Amino acid sequence: MSTPRRRLADTQAAALAADVKPGTIRVWIHRGKLQKHGQDHAGRDLIDLDELQQLRSA
């Protein structure tokens, strides 16, 4: 059985998906509410969109 693939997005795209400012995403990471899942080829932090959705629903 395979593990579900993460839906990752950079900070800008995650902010658009959550309808918040990119700075809010960075604050949530800094406060430990969201976890970074590596970086893309340009060095931007990657966020799991499912984790972001769970945070927004809480």
N, C-alpha and C positions, 0 to 999 in steps of 0.2 A: 504494500500500500504506500503510495507516495504522499509526501507532505504537501499541503497546499502552498502555492507560490505566494510570496508577499507582493502586494501592489505598492510599489515604492514610487515616491515623487520627491522632487527637490522642494526646498522651503517655499519658493514662490508658488509652485503648483499646488502644494498642500494648503497654502493660505487661501488660494482661490477656491479650492474644493471645500474648505471649511468656512468660507466667507468671513475671514479675519485678516488682519494685517500680517505680513511676514514677521514683523517684530514679535507678534503674539506667539507665533510658532516657536521662535527662538527662546522666548521667555519660558514657555512650557517645557522645552528641552532642558533649559538651565535649571528649572525647578524640579525636574525629574518626572513630570507628568507625561512626557513623550520621550521615546528612545530614538537615538540616531541609529540608522542601519547602514553605516558606511557612507561613502561619498561617490558622486558620479565622476565622469572623466574630467569635468571642469572643477572638481574640488568642492562642489556644493553638497551639503548634508542631505541625506535621503531619509524620508519619513514614511512609515507604513500607513497607508491610507485607512486601513481597517482599524488600526490603533487610534488614529485620529478621530474616526467616526465614533468609536467607543467613548473616547474622552468627551466629545461634543454631546453625546447622548446621556452622559452621567449627570 
